[in-house]
């Protein structure tokens, strides 16, 4: 444990194996109210809320719920226990603060006063005795025998863990000291006028040392003259067995800097916490609860299956989550979203590790069952304001929301476009398809041919003799087909086929005789055999000439060359 007093502020850090796990801070100008005993005045009673608002002299009224009322002192014998029967507006009531004001909520009160000592907590008018469950059974039996002789009638005690090994004389002295404090409180309450402070809790440093510092700590280092005087006097008087473990920091350096406390505090206020293996935690606090999300991050495992990798990451996250809860002093409802695991045994293993690590947490907590969505629910008592709240203030611009709302819609700037650059326009699907098609065509042109492609026939060059012969042949075929259509009805000898038509010689002297379409006996172009039906004028694919194009067209003239289809 390290205590530093600096600039009117006292900070206490608890380190386990050099790692910061708990932090307490108090300002001299903002002393805590928790534990103080007041004589308050009832301002208002709300039966529907089962609560009463009490003025304790601190400006804001504190709240006293019906469950915290001391019904024995109220004197409601045989009457229903309703808060409007026990308290009336203007009554004086003896109360103790159990929780400091947090946010817009006032302080929480109870009329069941308890006084904390070194080894036990004194409960005036309690009549019951409780012993810490962390003590072994043999020690619990020994303490029960001692308490029967020590505790006065009409009072109760709660034995703390620090009482392990304490002698009967030490326990008796603790009880007598606390009994004297209660007698003084009762005497003041009869003379004082509400609202009034009857007894204040000691400084935070004394409270932390009284409640936490025990044999489990190896040392207590104190920096600051005022804090050293208070702590040394308290340990000398009430815990002389721990006197050798208390030391004063006399070096010129800062004790928090030497032990890297400030560095760990800065990381404890970040939203994202990195795990040693590369995973991460994301901690978000809302009005209703605190949510912790577990991510694998950079952790990819060291072999094995995905289930093993996820389980190892969750086990490491469970330990870090408990440390963050203690360090940040997070209270209320907490929901943890571990990475999904398939095997039930792995889920139970992670939950057991979480409960095991919470055993080191001195704050009251409870782990509920896992939900159907795999979320772990738990609660932790909220006592202080928390680490982040102690070192931060609400942003005056966004009021804590994290973003600023404008009256008009704003244009989103594209990333990397710079100031004043227009936002990138989303590409339509049609444009994207056209772009992909162009890219595909360019790729096909650039790629070499994979299969041999048959040579494609092309027309001869323009104004050549062969080209003129081809044109003449096509013109003759067209004239013959037209003549067949015109003489359709006049034909009596039967239809003439295109196979019987002989192509005339072209005007080119170099092309020679045009090849007939089919048949061995050529006929003149104007013979009566040209007449026929239109159905018979279409060339048949079965009569395709050898070497033709396969579409029923005639062979080109011999002088046209081999390139003509």
C-alpha positions as CSV (number, residue, x, y, z in Angstrom):
1,X,0.0,0.0,0.0
2,X,1.3,3.4,-1.0
3,X,0.0,6.7,0.5
4,X,0.8,10.1,-1.1
5,X,-0.2,13.5,0.3
6,X,0.3,16.2,-2.3
7,X,-1.4,19.6,-3.0
8,X,-4.1,19.1,-0.5
9,X,-5.0,15.7,-1.9
10,X,-4.5,12.3,-0.5
11,X,-4.1,9.3,-2.8
12,X,-3.8,5.6,-1.7
13,X,-2.8,2.9,-4.1
14,X,-2.9,-0.9,-3.5
15,X,-0.5,-3.0,-5.6
16,X,-0.5,-6.7,-6.0
17,X,2.7,-8.1,-7.5
18,X,3.5,-4.6,-8.7
19,X,0.2,-4.2,-10.5
20,X,-2.2,-1.4,-9.4
21,X,-5.6,-3.0,-8.4
22,X,-7.2,-0.4,-6.1
23,X,-7.0,3.4,-5.9
24,X,-8.6,5.9,-3.4
25,X,-8.5,9.6,-3.5
26,X,-9.9,12.4,-1.3
27,X,-9.7,16.1,-1.4
28,X,-9.4,18.1,1.8
29,X,-12.1,20.4,0.4
30,X,-14.4,17.5,-0.5
31,X,-14.4,15.2,2.5
32,X,-16.5,12.0,2.3
33,X,-19.7,11.8,4.3
34,X,-19.8,8.0,4.4
35,X,-19.9,6.8,8.0
36,X,-20.8,10.1,9.6
37,X,-23.5,10.1,12.2
38,X,-26.0,13.0,12.0
39,X,-29.1,14.2,13.9
40,X,-31.3,15.0,10.9
41,X,-34.6,16.6,10.5
42,X,-37.3,15.0,8.4
43,X,-38.3,17.3,5.5
44,X,-40.8,15.2,3.6
45,X,-42.3,11.7,3.7
46,X,-43.4,10.0,0.5
47,X,-45.5,6.9,1.4
48,X,-45.9,5.9,-2.3
49,X,-42.0,5.8,-2.6
50,X,-41.6,4.4,0.9
51,X,-38.9,7.0,1.6
52,X,-38.3,10.1,3.6
53,X,-36.1,13.1,2.8
54,X,-33.9,14.2,5.7
55,X,-31.9,17.4,6.1
56,X,-28.5,16.7,7.5
57,X,-27.1,20.2,7.1
58,X,-25.3,19.6,3.8
59,X,-27.6,21.6,1.5
60,X,-29.0,18.7,-0.5
61,X,-31.4,16.4,1.3
62,X,-30.5,12.8,1.9
63,X,-32.9,9.9,1.5
64,X,-33.9,7.4,4.1
65,X,-35.8,4.3,2.7
66,X,-38.2,2.2,4.7
67,X,-35.9,-0.7,4.6
68,X,-33.3,1.3,6.6
69,X,-35.6,2.5,9.4
70,X,-34.9,1.2,12.9
71,X,-38.4,-0.1,13.7
72,X,-37.5,-1.0,17.3
73,X,-36.6,2.6,18.1
74,X,-39.8,3.8,16.3
75,X,-42.0,2.2,18.9
76,X,-44.6,0.8,16.5
77,X,-45.8,-2.1,18.6
78,X,-48.6,-4.0,16.9
79,X,-48.9,-1.5,14.0
80,X,-48.0,-2.0,10.4
81,X,-44.5,-1.0,9.5
82,X,-45.1,1.9,7.3
83,X,-42.7,4.8,7.0
84,X,-45.5,7.4,7.3
85,X,-46.3,5.9,10.7
86,X,-42.7,6.0,12.0
87,X,-41.6,9.4,10.7
88,X,-43.4,12.8,10.4
89,X,-42.3,16.0,8.7
90,X,-40.2,18.0,11.2
91,X,-39.2,15.0,13.4
92,X,-35.6,14.6,14.5
93,X,-34.0,11.3,13.6
94,X,-30.6,9.8,14.3
95,X,-29.1,8.6,11.0
96,X,-25.8,7.5,9.5
97,X,-24.6,8.0,5.9
98,X,-24.0,4.8,4.0
99,X,-23.3,6.2,0.6
100,X,-22.0,9.6,-0.6
101,X,-24.0,11.6,-3.1
102,X,-23.4,10.4,-6.7
103,X,-24.5,12.6,-9.6
104,X,-28.0,13.8,-9.1
105,X,-28.7,11.3,-6.3
106,X,-28.5,12.5,-2.7
107,X,-26.7,10.6,0.1
108,X,-28.2,7.4,1.3
109,X,-29.0,7.1,5.0
110,X,-29.8,4.4,7.6
111,X,-31.1,4.7,11.1
112,X,-29.3,1.4,12.1
113,X,-26.0,2.9,13.2
114,X,-22.8,0.8,13.1
115,X,-19.4,1.8,14.5
116,X,-16.3,0.3,12.8
117,X,-13.3,-0.7,14.8
118,X,-10.0,-2.5,14.1
119,X,-11.2,-6.0,14.7
120,X,-15.0,-5.8,14.7
121,X,-18.0,-3.6,13.9
122,X,-20.1,-2.6,16.8
123,X,-23.9,-2.6,16.3
124,X,-25.8,-0.9,19.1
125,X,-29.1,-2.5,19.8
126,X,-28.4,-5.3,17.3
127,X,-28.3,-8.3,19.6
128,X,-26.7,-10.6,16.9
129,X,-23.2,-11.7,16.3
130,X,-21.7,-12.3,12.8
131,X,-18.2,-13.6,11.9
132,X,-16.5,-13.2,8.5
133,X,-16.8,-16.2,6.3
134,X,-13.3,-15.9,5.1
135,X,-12.0,-17.1,8.5
136,X,-11.5,-20.9,9.1
137,X,-14.0,-22.9,11.1
138,X,-11.6,-23.3,14.1
139,X,-10.9,-19.6,14.3
140,X,-14.7,-18.9,14.1
141,X,-15.3,-21.2,17.0
142,X,-12.6,-19.6,19.1
143,X,-13.9,-16.1,18.4
144,X,-17.5,-17.0,19.3
145,X,-16.4,-18.1,22.8
146,X,-14.5,-14.9,23.3
147,X,-17.4,-12.7,22.1
148,X,-19.8,-14.2,24.6
149,X,-17.8,-12.8,27.4
150,X,-16.8,-9.5,25.7
151,X,-20.0,-8.1,24.0
152,X,-22.4,-6.3,26.4
153,X,-26.1,-7.2,26.5
154,X,-28.4,-5.5,24.0
155,X,-25.6,-5.0,21.5
156,X,-24.2,-6.9,18.5
157,X,-20.9,-7.2,16.7
158,X,-19.7,-8.2,13.3
159,X,-16.2,-9.7,13.4
160,X,-13.9,-8.7,10.6
161,X,-11.2,-10.7,8.9
162,X,-8.5,-8.7,10.7
163,X,-9.6,-10.4,13.9
164,X,-7.9,-13.6,13.0
165,X,-5.4,-14.4,15.7
166,X,-6.4,-11.5,17.9
167,X,-6.4,-12.1,21.7
168,X,-9.2,-11.6,24.1
169,X,-7.7,-8.5,25.5
170,X,-7.5,-6.9,22.0
171,X,-11.1,-7.7,21.2
172,X,-12.3,-6.5,24.6
173,X,-10.4,-3.1,24.2
174,X,-12.0,-2.7,20.7
175,X,-15.5,-3.3,22.1
176,X,-15.0,-0.9,25.0
177,X,-13.7,1.9,22.8
178,X,-16.7,1.6,20.4
179,X,-19.1,1.4,23.3
180,X,-17.7,4.7,24.6
181,X,-18.2,6.3,21.1
182,X,-21.8,5.2,21.1
183,X,-22.4,6.6,24.6
184,X,-21.0,9.9,23.4
185,X,-23.2,10.0,20.4
186,X,-26.3,9.4,22.4
187,X,-25.3,12.2,24.9
188,X,-24.8,14.7,22.0
189,X,-28.1,13.8,20.3
190,X,-30.0,14.8,23.4
191,X,-28.4,18.3,23.6
192,X,-28.0,19.1,19.9
193,X,-30.6,20.7,17.6
194,X,-31.2,19.1,14.2
195,X,-29.5,19.1,11.8
196,X,-26.1,18.5,13.5
197,X,-23.1,16.3,13.1
198,X,-22.7,14.0,16.0
199,X,-19.6,12.0,15.0
200,X,-17.5,12.2,11.9
201,X,-15.5,9.4,10.3
202,X,-11.7,9.9,10.4
203,X,-9.7,10.9,7.4
204,X,-9.8,8.7,4.4
205,X,-6.2,7.5,4.9
206,X,-7.1,6.3,8.4
207,X,-10.3,4.6,7.2
208,X,-8.5,2.7,4.4
209,X,-5.7,1.7,6.8
210,X,-8.3,0.6,9.4
211,X,-10.4,-1.4,6.9
212,X,-7.8,-2.8,4.5
213,X,-4.3,-2.9,6.0
214,X,-3.7,-6.2,7.6
215,X,-1.2,-9.1,7.6
216,X,-1.7,-9.7,3.9
217,X,0.2,-6.5,3.1
218,X,4.0,-6.6,3.0
219,X,4.5,-2.9,3.5
220,X,2.9,0.5,3.8
221,X,4.8,3.4,2.4
222,X,3.7,7.0,3.3
223,X,4.8,10.2,1.6
224,X,3.8,13.5,3.2
225,X,4.2,14.8,6.7
226,X,0.5,15.2,7.7
227,X,-0.4,11.7,6.4
228,X,2.6,10.2,8.1
229,X,1.7,11.6,11.5
230,X,-1.9,10.4,11.3
231,X,-1.1,6.9,10.1
232,X,1.8,6.3,12.4
233,X,-0.2,7.4,15.4
234,X,-3.1,5.2,14.5
235,X,-1.0,2.1,13.8
236,X,1.0,2.7,17.0
237,X,-2.2,2.8,19.1
238,X,-4.5,0.3,17.4
239,X,-2.3,-2.1,15.4
240,X,1.1,-2.3,17.0
241,X,1.8,-5.7,15.5
242,X,1.9,-4.0,12.0
243,X,4.2,-1.1,13.1
244,X,7.3,-2.7,11.5
245,X,5.6,-2.7,8.1
246,X,4.9,1.0,8.0
247,X,7.7,3.2,6.6
248,X,8.1,6.9,5.5
249,X,9.2,7.8,2.0
250,X,12.2,10.1,2.4
251,X,13.5,10.1,-1.2
252,X,13.4,13.3,-3.3
253,X,11.5,11.4,-6.1
254,X,7.8,10.9,-6.2
255,X,6.7,7.6,-4.7
256,X,3.9,7.1,-7.3
257,X,6.3,7.6,-10.1
258,X,8.8,5.1,-8.8
259,X,6.2,2.4,-8.5
260,X,4.6,3.4,-11.9
261,X,1.3,4.2,-10.3
262,X,0.6,7.3,-12.4
263,X,1.2,5.4,-15.6
264,X,-1.2,2.6,-14.6
265,X,-3.8,5.2,-13.5
266,X,-3.7,6.8,-17.0
267,X,-4.3,3.4,-18.6
268,X,-7.1,2.7,-16.1
269,X,-9.1,5.7,-17.5
270,X,-9.0,4.5,-21.1
271,X,-12.1,3.1,-22.7
272,X,-10.1,0.2,-24.3
273,X,-7.8,-2.0,-22.3
274,X,-5.3,-4.3,-24.0
275,X,-4.6,-7.8,-22.6
276,X,-1.0,-9.1,-22.4
277,X,-1.7,-11.7,-25.2
278,X,-3.1,-9.1,-27.6
279,X,-6.8,-9.3,-26.9
280,X,-8.8,-6.3,-25.7
281,X,-11.6,-5.1,-23.4
282,X,-14.0,-2.3,-24.2
283,X,-15.6,-0.8,-21.1
284,X,-18.6,1.5,-21.6
285,X,-20.6,3.1,-18.7
286,X,-24.3,4.0,-19.2
287,X,-26.9,5.4,-16.9
288,X,-28.3,1.9,-16.1
289,X,-25.3,-0.4,-16.2
290,X,-21.6,-0.9,-17.2
291,X,-21.0,-3.1,-20.3
292,X,-17.7,-4.9,-20.9
293,X,-17.0,-6.4,-24.3
294,X,-14.3,-9.0,-24.8
295,X,-12.4,-9.1,-28.2
296,X,-9.6,-11.3,-29.5
297,X,-7.9,-8.3,-31.0
298,X,-4.4,-9.2,-32.1
299,X,-4.5,-12.6,-30.3
300,X,-4.5,-15.4,-32.9
301,X,-3.5,-18.3,-30.6
302,X,-0.6,-20.6,-30.5
303,X,-1.9,-23.6,-32.4
304,X,-5.0,-25.6,-31.6
305,X,-8.6,-25.1,-32.5
306,X,-10.6,-21.9,-32.5
307,X,-12.4,-23.0,-29.4
308,X,-9.1,-23.3,-27.5
309,X,-8.0,-19.9,-28.7
310,X,-11.3,-18.2,-27.6
311,X,-11.2,-20.0,-24.3
312,X,-7.7,-18.8,-23.5
313,X,-8.6,-15.3,-24.4
314,X,-11.7,-15.4,-22.2
315,X,-9.8,-16.7,-19.2
316,X,-7.3,-13.9,-19.5
317,X,-10.1,-11.4,-19.9
318,X,-11.8,-12.6,-16.8
319,X,-8.8,-11.8,-14.6
320,X,-8.3,-8.4,-16.2
321,X,-12.0,-7.5,-15.8
322,X,-11.9,-8.1,-12.1
323,X,-8.8,-5.9,-11.8
324,X,-10.5,-3.1,-13.8
325,X,-13.6,-3.3,-11.6
326,X,-11.5,-2.8,-8.5
327,X,-9.3,-0.2,-10.0
328,X,-12.1,1.9,-11.5
329,X,-14.4,1.3,-8.6
330,X,-17.3,0.3,-10.9
331,X,-20.5,-0.4,-9.1
332,X,-24.1,-1.2,-10.0
333,X,-25.2,-3.6,-12.7
334,X,-22.3,-5.0,-14.8
335,X,-22.8,-7.1,-18.0
336,X,-19.9,-8.9,-19.5
337,X,-20.0,-10.1,-23.1
338,X,-17.4,-12.9,-23.5
339,X,-16.5,-14.4,-26.8
340,X,-19.0,-17.2,-27.7
341,X,-17.8,-20.7,-26.8
342,X,-19.4,-23.9,-28.0
343,X,-18.5,-26.3,-25.2
344,X,-20.4,-26.0,-22.0
345,X,-17.3,-27.0,-20.0
346,X,-15.4,-24.0,-21.4
347,X,-18.2,-21.6,-20.4
348,X,-18.2,-23.0,-16.9
349,X,-14.4,-22.8,-16.7
350,X,-14.5,-19.1,-17.6
351,X,-17.3,-18.4,-15.1
352,X,-15.3,-20.2,-12.3
353,X,-12.2,-18.1,-13.1
354,X,-14.3,-14.9,-12.8
355,X,-15.7,-15.9,-9.5
356,X,-12.3,-17.0,-8.2
357,X,-10.7,-13.7,-9.1
358,X,-13.6,-11.8,-7.5
359,X,-12.7,-13.5,-4.2
360,X,-9.9,-10.9,-3.8
361,X,-12.4,-8.1,-4.1
362,X,-13.4,-6.7,-0.7
363,X,-16.4,-4.8,-2.1
364,X,-19.7,-6.7,-1.8
365,X,-20.6,-8.3,-5.1
366,X,-22.8,-11.1,-6.6
367,X,-22.5,-13.0,-9.9
368,X,-25.9,-13.9,-11.4
369,X,-26.5,-16.7,-13.9
370,X,-25.5,-16.5,-17.5
371,X,-28.2,-15.3,-19.9
372,X,-29.5,-17.1,-22.9
373,X,-27.4,-14.8,-25.1
374,X,-24.2,-15.9,-23.2
375,X,-23.9,-12.6,-21.2
376,X,-22.6,-12.7,-17.6
377,X,-24.6,-10.6,-15.2
378,X,-23.2,-9.4,-11.9
379,X,-23.7,-6.6,-9.4
380,X,-21.1,-4.7,-7.3
381,X,-21.8,-2.3,-4.5
382,X,-21.2,1.3,-5.5
383,X,-19.6,3.2,-2.7
384,X,-17.5,6.0,-4.2
385,X,-17.6,8.1,-7.3
386,X,-15.2,6.0,-9.3
387,X,-11.8,6.5,-10.8
388,X,-12.9,8.2,-14.1
389,X,-15.3,10.5,-12.3
390,X,-12.6,11.6,-9.8
391,X,-10.3,12.7,-12.6
392,X,-12.7,14.1,-15.2
393,X,-15.5,16.5,-15.7
394,X,-18.4,16.6,-18.1
395,X,-17.7,18.2,-21.5
396,X,-19.5,21.6,-21.7
397,X,-20.1,21.2,-25.4
398,X,-21.6,17.7,-25.8
399,X,-22.8,17.3,-22.2
400,X,-21.2,13.9,-21.9
401,X,-22.8,12.4,-25.0
402,X,-19.7,12.2,-27.1
403,X,-21.0,14.1,-30.1
404,X,-22.5,17.5,-31.0
405,X,-26.0,17.8,-32.4
406,X,-26.5,20.5,-35.1
407,X,-29.8,22.1,-36.2
408,X,-29.2,21.2,-39.9
409,X,-27.9,18.0,-41.5
410,X,-24.2,18.1,-42.0
411,X,-22.1,16.8,-44.9
412,X,-19.8,13.9,-44.1
413,X,-16.3,14.5,-45.4
414,X,-14.6,11.6,-47.1
415,X,-11.6,10.2,-45.3
416,X,-8.4,11.6,-46.7
417,X,-10.1,14.1,-48.9
418,X,-8.8,17.1,-46.9
419,X,-10.7,20.1,-46.0
420,X,-13.2,21.5,-48.5
421,X,-13.1,18.4,-50.7
422,X,-16.5,17.1,-51.7
423,X,-17.7,13.8,-50.3
424,X,-17.2,10.8,-52.5
425,X,-20.3,9.9,-54.5
426,X,-21.4,6.3,-54.1
427,X,-21.0,4.4,-57.4
428,X,-24.3,3.0,-58.9
429,X,-24.5,-0.7,-59.7
430,X,-24.8,0.0,-63.4
431,X,-21.7,2.1,-63.5
432,X,-19.9,-0.6,-61.5
433,X,-20.9,-3.3,-64.0
434,X,-19.8,-1.2,-67.0
435,X,-16.5,-0.5,-65.3
436,X,-16.0,-4.3,-64.7
437,X,-17.0,-5.1,-68.3
438,X,-14.5,-2.7,-69.7
439,X,-11.8,-4.0,-67.5
440,X,-12.6,-7.6,-68.5
441,X,-12.4,-6.7,-72.2
442,X,-9.1,-4.9,-71.8
443,X,-7.8,-8.0,-69.9
444,X,-8.9,-10.3,-72.7
445,X,-7.2,-8.1,-75.3
446,X,-4.0,-8.1,-73.4
447,X,-4.0,-11.8,-72.6
448,X,-2.5,-14.1,-75.3
449,X,-4.7,-16.5,-77.2
450,X,-5.1,-19.8,-75.4
451,X,-6.5,-21.8,-78.3
452,X,-5.7,-21.6,-82.0
453,X,-8.4,-19.6,-83.8
454,X,-9.4,-20.4,-87.4
455,X,-8.4,-17.6,-89.8
456,X,-11.3,-15.3,-90.5
457,X,-12.0,-14.6,-94.2
458,X,-12.0,-10.9,-95.1
459,X,-13.1,-9.1,-98.2
460,X,-10.4,-8.0,-100.7
461,X,-9.1,-4.6,-100.7
462,X,-11.4,-1.8,-101.9
463,X,-11.5,-1.2,-105.7
464,X,-9.8,-4.5,-106.6
465,X,-11.0,-6.7,-109.5
466,X,-11.8,-9.6,-107.2
467,X,-14.0,-7.3,-105.0
468,X,-15.9,-6.2,-108.2
469,X,-16.5,-9.8,-109.2
470,X,-18.0,-10.6,-105.8
471,X,-20.3,-7.7,-106.0
472,X,-21.5,-8.7,-109.5
473,X,-22.2,-12.3,-108.3
474,X,-24.3,-11.1,-105.3
475,X,-26.2,-8.7,-107.6
476,X,-27.1,-11.6,-110.0
477,X,-28.3,-13.8,-107.1
478,X,-30.5,-11.0,-105.8
479,X,-32.0,-10.3,-109.4
480,X,-32.8,-14.0,-109.8
481,X,-34.5,-14.2,-106.5
482,X,-36.6,-11.1,-107.3
483,X,-37.6,-12.5,-110.7
484,X,-38.7,-15.8,-109.0
485,X,-41.0,-13.8,-106.7
486,X,-42.5,-11.9,-109.6
487,X,-43.3,-14.9,-111.8
488,X,-44.7,-16.9,-108.9
489,X,-48.2,-17.0,-110.1
490,X,-47.5,-17.3,-113.8
491,X,-45.4,-20.5,-113.5
492,X,-47.3,-23.6,-114.8
493,X,-44.5,-26.2,-115.2
494,X,-43.6,-26.3,-111.6
495,X,-41.4,-24.2,-109.4
496,X,-37.9,-23.6,-110.4
497,X,-35.1,-24.0,-107.8
498,X,-32.2,-21.7,-107.2
499,X,-30.0,-24.7,-107.9
500,X,-30.9,-24.5,-111.6
501,X,-29.8,-20.9,-112.0
502,X,-26.5,-20.4,-113.8
503,X,-24.7,-17.3,-112.8
504,X,-23.6,-15.1,-115.7
505,X,-20.0,-14.2,-116.3
506,X,-18.9,-11.1,-114.4
507,X,-17.7,-8.0,-116.2
508,X,-14.1,-8.7,-115.0
509,X,-11.9,-10.4,-117.4
510,X,-9.7,-11.9,-114.8
511,X,-12.4,-13.6,-112.8
512,X,-13.5,-16.0,-115.6
513,X,-16.8,-18.0,-115.4
514,X,-18.8,-17.7,-112.1
515,X,-19.2,-21.1,-110.4
516,X,-22.8,-22.5,-110.4
517,X,-24.6,-22.8,-107.2
518,X,-25.2,-26.5,-107.7
519,X,-25.9,-29.1,-110.4
520,X,-24.0,-30.0,-113.5
521,X,-26.3,-28.5,-116.2
522,X,-26.2,-24.8,-116.1
523,X,-29.3,-22.9,-117.3
524,X,-29.6,-19.4,-118.7
525,X,-30.6,-16.8,-116.1
526,X,-33.8,-15.9,-118.0
527,X,-35.2,-19.4,-118.6
528,X,-38.7,-20.3,-117.5
529,X,-37.2,-22.6,-114.8
530,X,-36.5,-19.5,-112.8
531,X,-40.2,-19.3,-111.7
532,X,-41.0,-20.9,-108.3
533,X,-42.4,-20.4,-104.8
534,X,-40.7,-18.1,-102.3
535,X,-40.2,-21.1,-100.0
536,X,-38.1,-22.8,-102.6
537,X,-35.9,-19.8,-103.1
538,X,-34.2,-20.1,-99.8
539,X,-31.0,-22.2,-100.1
540,X,-30.9,-25.4,-98.0
541,X,-28.2,-25.9,-95.5
542,X,-27.8,-29.5,-96.8
543,X,-26.8,-28.2,-100.3
544,X,-24.0,-26.0,-99.0
545,X,-21.2,-26.0,-101.6
546,X,-17.9,-27.5,-100.6
547,X,-15.6,-24.8,-99.4
548,X,-18.6,-22.3,-98.9
549,X,-19.4,-20.3,-95.9
550,X,-22.0,-22.8,-94.6
551,X,-24.8,-20.3,-94.9
552,X,-26.1,-21.3,-98.4
553,X,-24.2,-18.6,-100.2
554,X,-22.4,-19.5,-103.5
555,X,-18.7,-19.9,-103.8
556,X,-16.8,-16.8,-104.8
557,X,-15.3,-16.6,-108.2
558,X,-12.0,-18.3,-108.7
559,X,-10.3,-15.0,-109.3
560,X,-11.4,-13.7,-106.0
561,X,-8.8,-15.7,-104.1
562,X,-9.0,-18.1,-101.1
563,X,-9.9,-15.4,-98.6
564,X,-13.5,-14.9,-99.7
565,X,-16.0,-16.7,-97.6
